[in-house]
Amino acid sequence: MQPYEERLTAPRSWWLVSVLVGVAAGLTMLPLGTLPLLGGLVGGTALAAVLTSTYGAVRIRVVAGSLVAGDAKIPVTALGAAEPLDEAEARAWRTFKADPRAFMVLRSYIPTALRVEVTDPDDPTPYVYLSTRNPEGLAAALNAVRAA
């Protein structure tokens, strides 16, 4: 059973920006003719959409006794207390309270986050910061895996 899974998708407004990037690419090709205009429109929109989709493809999961966040896979046994952060605290931990050694899956368009201490003495990472829309649910999933 997988107690938690979340995909940090890009907001809808970013998809509109992708279309606008395509329009701008098409307009820059306008002096070269109609066919380059269409190529710029399609190519620019496709490229911007791929970049938006890739940026929003990061997943956070708690599975098989591990926290999987992006490319990182951290055993729950190496993690300590999980602290759900509201919007103000999340902003503080990604700015002036931030430690440069921390592992962060940061998405500025997600206002809440979870901060989890790293208790492994061999790991110099002090904590893991994860942007999440459901910090309480992620903390509960980590606690459930730790208790099992």
N, C-alpha and C positions, 0 to 999 in steps of 0.2 A: 504494500500500500504506500502511496506517495502522499505524505501529509500536506505538502505545500508546493505550488508551482505558480510562477508569475512571469509574464513577459512584459518588459518595459517598453511598450510601443510608443512611437513618436505621436505627438498630438495631431489632431486633424488639420490644424492650421498649417503644419509643416508640409502636408500634401498639397495644399493650395500654393504654398511657396514653390514647391517643385514644378507646378504648372506655370507659375510666373517666371521661373528660371528658363523653362522651355520657350515661353513667349519671347523673353529677352534674347535668347540664343537665336531664335528665328528672325527677330528684327535686326540682329547684327548681320545676318546673312542676306537680308533683303536687297542690298545693292548688287548682289551677285545674281539675282533672279528668283523666280518662283520655286524652282526645284530645290535650290540651296536653302530658301526660306523654310520650306516644308521639312527638309532634312535637319535643319537647326532646331526647328520646333519639336520634332519627334525625338531627335537625339538628345537635346538638352533636357527635355522632360523625362526621358528614360534614365539618363544619367543621374539627375537630381532625385528621381524616385528610388533608384537603386541605393544611392547614398543614404536617403532617409530611412529606407527599409533596413539597411544594414545597421545603422545606428540604433534603431529601435528593436533589433533582433535579440538583444541580450536577455537571458533568462535567469531567474533566481529560483532554485529548487532545493528542497530538503528531501534527499533520497538516499537509501542504503547507508544510513548513519553518517552522511556527509552533507555539508552545505555546498552547493554548486552555484557559483555566481560568475557568470561570464565564462572565462577560461579557467578560473580557480576552482579547485575541489579541496575543501577543508574538512577533515574529520571533525565531527561534533565533539569528540573527546578533547580536541585541542582548543576548544572555545569555552569561554567563561560566560559571565552574565550578559544577557541581551537587554538593551535599553531602547524601547521605542521612543522615537523623537518626534515631537510635534513640529509644526512649520518653523517656529522661531528657533527651537533647539537645533533642528536639522540645518538651518541656515548658519547658526553659530558653529556647528561642528564641521561644516564644509568651508568656513572662512577663517575667523581668527582663532578658533579652538583646534583647528586641524593640525594633525601631526603629519609631516611629509613622509614618514615611514609607513603610514597606514595604507591598507588596501581599500580602495574605494571603487564602487560601482555607482558613479554619480550621474544622475540625470536631472538637470536643473529644472525641467518642467514638471517634476514630481516633487511636491512640497514636503512630504514626510519621509522619514528614513528609520533605519534600525542600526544601532551601533552595538557591536558584539566584541567583547574583549577576547584577545588571543592569549591563551594561558600556556602555550607550548614554550618552554624555556629556551629551546633551540631556534625559535623563530623571532627575528627582531621586529616583526610587525606588532605594534601595540594593540591595534583593534581593526575590525572590518566595518566599514561604513557602506551601507546598502540603501540606495534610494528605493523605496517601495511604497505602493499605494495602501498596503495593509501591514503596518509594522507590528501591530498586536498579534495578527494571525501568524506572521513569520516567527515572532518570538515564541508563541505558543507551540508552533511546530518544532522549533529547536528544543524547547523544554520537554516536549513529548518524546522526542527521539532520545534525548539525554536520560530521561526517566526509564525508558524501555530497556 
